[in-house]
Each structure stands twice: as C-alpha cells, then as structure tokens.
Amino acid sequence: MDTTEGLVMGIGVFGGAVLIVYILARYTYLIKKAMIEKGITTEASGNKYKYLDLGCIILGLGMGLGVSSVFTTMSLSEDTADLLIWATILLFSGFGLLAAHFVRRKFE
C-alpha cells in the first residue's frame, strides 16, 4: 500500500512538472507567433547579459558549498552544523546575485 501511494505521488509530481513546462512553452510560442504576425519586433538589448544572473548564483552556490564543507569537519551538533551549512549556502548565493547586479550595472 505504501509503495502504491509513493508511485502515484511520484507520477503526479512528475506529470505536474511536465504539464507546467508544456503550458509555459506553448504560451510563449503563441505570444511570439502573434507578435510576428503583427510585425512587432522585440529588442535584443536584454539578451546581452542573459546568463549573468544564473552564472553568478551558481558560482555563489559552489563557493557556499565549498565553505560549508568546513563545518562538516568541526565537532558541532547535527542541528548546528545543518543550520550553518544552509545559512552559508544561502548567504553565498545571495552574494552571487548581488555581484551579478553590480556587474550588470557596471557594464550597462
């Protein structure tokens, strides 16, 4: 009984994620198609730093994971170590987002 419920929940979560991606892709396609039919063009100025935010956040997450590995070597209680690890990861990803903001502002 437990495995059947887990299977149904897994299929439901996966199916829901696929449905959301499909709806977003279809909506974006229809919007772009309507814009092309009306002759409206989009400006490509926003594409210049398209992946800057994502790259800086991932770099910050990697640095946070690296720094948080120090806490695993210390003799701390499990709750304290978990809290410090998650706080470090979130803090460094926030720093990555701030860095992306300042880099984008500098180059624009």
C-alpha positions as CSV (number, residue, x, y, z in Angstrom):
1,M,0.0,0.0,0.0
2,D,2.8,2.4,0.8
3,T,4.6,1.8,-2.5
4,T,1.5,2.4,-4.5
5,E,0.9,5.8,-2.8
6,G,4.5,6.7,-3.4
7,L,4.3,5.7,-7.0
8,V,1.1,7.7,-7.6
9,M,2.6,10.7,-5.8
10,G,5.8,10.4,-7.9
11,I,3.9,10.2,-11.2
12,G,1.7,13.1,-10.1
13,V,4.6,15.4,-9.2
14,F,6.5,14.5,-12.4
15,G,3.3,14.9,-14.5
16,G,2.6,18.2,-12.9
17,A,6.1,19.5,-13.7
18,V,5.8,18.3,-17.3
19,L,2.4,20.0,-17.6
20,I,3.7,23.3,-16.2
21,V,6.7,23.3,-18.6
22,Y,4.4,22.4,-21.6
23,I,1.9,25.2,-20.7
24,L,4.7,27.8,-20.4
25,A,6.4,26.7,-23.6
26,R,3.1,26.7,-25.5
27,Y,2.1,30.2,-24.2
28,T,5.5,31.6,-25.1
29,Y,5.2,30.1,-28.6
30,L,1.7,31.6,-29.1
31,I,2.8,35.0,-27.9
32,K,5.8,35.1,-30.2
33,K,3.7,33.8,-33.1
34,A,1.2,36.6,-32.6
35,M,3.9,39.2,-32.3
36,I,5.4,38.1,-35.6
37,E,2.1,38.1,-37.4
38,K,1.5,41.7,-36.2
39,G,5.0,42.8,-37.2
40,I,6.2,43.6,-33.7
41,T,9.9,43.1,-33.1
42,T,11.5,42.7,-29.7
43,E,14.7,44.5,-28.7
44,A,17.7,42.2,-28.2
45,S,19.3,44.5,-25.6
46,G,18.2,42.3,-22.7
47,N,19.9,39.3,-24.2
48,K,23.4,40.8,-23.8
49,Y,23.8,39.6,-20.2
50,K,21.3,36.7,-20.4
51,Y,23.0,34.2,-18.2
52,L,24.9,36.6,-15.9
53,D,22.5,36.2,-13.0
54,L,22.4,32.4,-13.3
55,G,26.1,32.1,-13.6
56,C,26.8,34.3,-10.6
57,I,24.2,32.5,-8.5
58,I,25.7,29.1,-9.4
59,L,29.2,30.4,-8.7
60,G,27.9,31.6,-5.3
61,L,26.3,28.3,-4.6
62,G,29.5,26.5,-5.4
63,M,31.5,28.8,-3.2
64,G,28.9,28.3,-0.4
65,L,29.2,24.6,-0.7
66,G,32.9,24.8,-0.5
67,V,33.0,27.0,2.5
68,S,30.2,25.0,4.2
69,S,32.3,21.8,3.9
70,V,34.5,23.3,6.7
71,F,31.5,22.9,9.1
72,T,31.3,19.2,8.4
73,T,34.8,18.7,9.8
74,M,34.1,20.5,13.0
75,S,32.7,18.7,16.0
76,L,29.3,20.5,16.1
77,S,25.9,19.1,17.0
78,E,23.9,18.0,13.9
79,D,21.4,20.7,14.2
80,T,24.0,23.5,14.4
81,A,26.0,22.1,11.5
82,D,22.9,21.8,9.3
83,L,21.9,25.4,10.2
84,L,25.4,26.7,9.4
85,I,25.7,24.8,6.2
86,W,22.3,26.0,4.8
87,A,23.0,29.6,6.0
88,T,26.4,29.6,4.3
89,I,25.0,28.3,1.0
90,L,22.1,30.8,1.0
91,L,24.4,33.7,2.0
92,F,26.9,33.0,-0.8
93,S,24.1,32.6,-3.4
94,G,22.8,36.0,-2.2
95,F,26.3,37.4,-2.7
96,G,26.4,35.9,-6.2
97,L,23.1,37.7,-7.0
98,L,24.5,41.0,-5.7
99,A,27.6,40.5,-7.7
100,A,25.5,39.9,-10.8
101,H,23.6,43.1,-10.1
102,F,26.7,45.2,-9.7
103,V,28.4,43.7,-12.8
104,R,25.4,44.3,-14.9
105,R,25.1,47.9,-13.6
106,K,28.8,48.5,-14.4
107,F,28.6,47.3,-18.0
108,E,25.3,49.0,-18.9
